[in-house]
Amino acid sequence: MADGLLFHLESPASDIAVITINDPQKGANILSRPALAELDGILSTLEKRTDLAGLIFRSTKPGNFIAGADLREFAADIDAPAEHIVEISRRGQQLFGRLAKAPFVTVAAIEGICVGGGAELSVWCDRRIMVANSETSFGFPEVKLGIFPGWGGTARTPRIVGLSNAVELITGGESIDAATAQAMGLIDDVTTEGGDALLAAAIRLVRNEQQTKEYLEDRCRSYAPIAISDTELGFLAATANAYIQGQTKGQYPAPIAALETLIGSAGVDVEAACELEAEGFAPLFGSTVNRALLNVFFLRDQNKKAMPAKGSPREVKSVSVIGAGTMGQGIAAANVKRGIPVALGDTTHEAVSRGVKGVLAEASYNKQLKGPDAAKAIELSPLVNGTMHDSELADVDLIIEAIYESEGAKQELYERLEPIIKAHSILATNTSTIPISDLAGPLVRPEQFCGLHFFNPVRMMPLVEVIRGRGTSDDTIATAVAYSRRIGKSPIVVNDGPGFLVNRVLLPYMNEALLLLQEGAPIKAIERAATAFGMPMGPLALYDTVGLDVALHAGGVMASAFPHRVVRSEILPAMVDAGRVGKKGPGGFFNYSGKRNDHGSDSPQAEAIIAPHRKDERKFSTGELIDRLILPMFLEATRVVEDGIAANVRDVDLALIYGIGFPPFHGGLFFWADTIGAEAIVKKLEPYETLGDRYLPTELLIRTAKAGKKFYDA
C-alpha cells in the first residue's frame, strides 16, 4: 500500500487499482488542497499504465466516504476575485474529469456519507455502487451553503440521472439513500454489506466492463448535450422555478442559480457545461448569503465538538421524565429513539397512559409514512415505563422535570424526590422562565441540579439550553452536555437568569409586535414584515402557536425582572381574559379550522378585542416594522452577553437559529449586525430612542461602534 494523507493506493489484483480513502487524523474524509494534489499525483501515475482494467475508490472510515471539500480552505478565499474562484472551480473539474477519460474504467464504491466534493468525484466515475444501509447516503448540499456544485456536479449529474432528477438533487440539497439512487439511475449496483463485500462487488463491475466496454459508449453519450426538447426544457424550468421560489421566498439565491445553470447547460457538451458551471459558481461564492451560511456551518461544527472547559461527564444509562404532557412526551421520545430506557411519570393513570402512547408514536415517527410506524413502536415499547410511583422515577441516572410552570409545584416535587434518588443522579428542570437558582432553594445537593431546556416540538428543534445555577457543579454541566449530544441535540451552556438566553432575547421581539398593534400597525403588516426579514412565522402567529396564556406568564416574568425597559401591553391580557389563547383554544390573533397545516385566517373576534386598546390604524413602512421588531431583540442579545448569560456572541447566534428559527441566511443575529455594522445600528436606533429604554444603545454596541470592530472580533 502506498500511503498518503487521504488516498492510499492498493492493488488487490495486478490489473486493478484501489484508492482507499481514510484520513486517520480526522473524523471525516475531507477533500483538502493537499489531498487533491495527492490525487493528482496518483492519477498521473496510473494513467501511464497500460495494464490496468479498472480503478476503484472506496473508504474504510466508518460511516464516511467523502464529506465534501475543506470549507475552511474555501472560507480563506472568501474575498478572492471572481476570476480566482472560476479558476478553483475549473481546476477541480479538470482533476475529476480525468476519471471520465482514463484508459480504464473508474468505479466509486460508496459506503458512508458521500456529499459535496465526494458526490462530484463519484459522478465523474464511470460506475457507482452503494451500500444499502442507514449510514450511506449521497447528496449535493452546497445550496445550503449559498453556492452550488462547482467541480462538475451540475454538468455530469443530469447526463447520468436525467435533467429533472438532477434539478431535484442539486437545487434541493437533500441526500438520498441507495434505493432512491438506484431508482433514478445514479448507481449501477447495490450491496447489502460494505467492506470487503462492497470491494468484491466493485471488482465484479470492473470485470464486467472489461468484457463489455459499455462504459466507453456511456462516456461518449455523457459528453454530448442532453436530449430534451425546448418544450420540455421550458416546462421544467418554469415549474422548478415556481417551486424553488415558493420554498425559498427569494431569500436563498443559490437554488435558482443552480437551476439556471442546469437549464442553460443542457444544450451544450460537458466541457462547455463545466465552463458555465464555473462562471455561475463564482458570483455566489463570497456573496452575503454564502458568508452567512458558512458562518452557520462553522457555528454548528464548533458546537458538535465543544465541551465545557471543566468537569467530567458521567454516563447516563437511564432517564425519567416527570410530566407526561406534550413536552414530556417529546423529551422521553428523544431518549427512546437513542435506546435509553425512560420512566415516564404523571399524577393520574389517564395522563400516564396517554403519555406512553404519545412517546411511542413520537419515537416511531416515520417521515415516509408521515406518522408512526406501528412495528417500530412495538419494538421500542420495552424502553418506556409509565408510572405514578416516585420510587420508579427516582431510580435513574437523570431525572428531567417537565411539569407546568409553577415554582412552588416544582420545588414540592424536588423535596419529595431528592431523598430517594441515587447519590450520583442529576435532577434537571425543563423550565423555560423560572431562574434555576431559585428552584434549587430547598435542595440539599444543588450541585447536582441544572436546567435542561428543550424546545417544542422536541423532534424538530435541535437546541437544548443547559443552564447553570449558582450551585451547579462542573461535573453536572459536563454530564448534561454529553447527554444532550447523545440524544442528538445541540447543547449550549448558559448561566442562570430570567428567560435564560433564547426566551429573554425572543420576548422583546414578541412584545414589540403588541406595542406596534397598539400604535395602529395592522396585523398583516406586522406578520409580513417579520417573514420578509426571514423569520419562519410572524410574531402574532408565534403567540398563537406558543399559547397566549403561556406568553402572558413568560412576559410577566420578564417585566418583573426588567421593569425599566419592558412595556406591558394591554392587548395580551385582554385576549387571554376573552379566552383567545391561540391554536389550543378557539383561536388567538387568527382563527383556525383545526385542519392539518392550517396557518390561520383573519379573526374579526381578535380585532374586536384589540380595538379598544389601539390608536387609529396608520401606515408603517416594511423597513420601519422590521427595525421595530428586530432591533429590540438585538439589543437584548447584547445585554445577554454583557450580563454573562451567554459565553459569547456565537453561542447566541446558534441558539437563536436552533431555538427560534432565526433565518440562517442572515448568519445569526450578531452576524447580521456585523454585516450592517455597529455604527450603522447606532444610527438606526436614533429615531426610536424616544420610545423608551428598550431602544437605548448598550455598552457593548457603543464600544464596538467606537472601535470600528465587529461583534465577532471579540
Helices and strands as residue ranges (DSSP letters): E 7-13, E 16-21, H 33-47, E 54-59, E 64-66, H 71-76, H 82-97, G 98-100, E 105-110, E 113-115, H 117-124, E 127-131, E 137-139, G 141-145, H 153-156, H 158-161, H 163-172, H 178-183, E 189-191, H 195-212, H 214-223, H 230-248, H 253-264, H 270-284, H 288-305, E 319-322, H 326-337, E 342-345, H 349-363, E 365-366, E 371-372, H 374-380, G 381-383, E 384-387, H 390-394, E 398-401, H 407-417, G 418-420, E 426-429, H 436-439, G 446-448, E 449-454, E 463-468, H 474-486, E 490-495, H 502-518, H 523-533, H 539-546, H 548-561, H 571-577, E 590-591, E 601-602, H 604-610, G 611-613, H 622-642, H 649-660, G 664-666, H 669-676, H 678-685, G 686-691, G 693-695, H 699-707, G 711-713
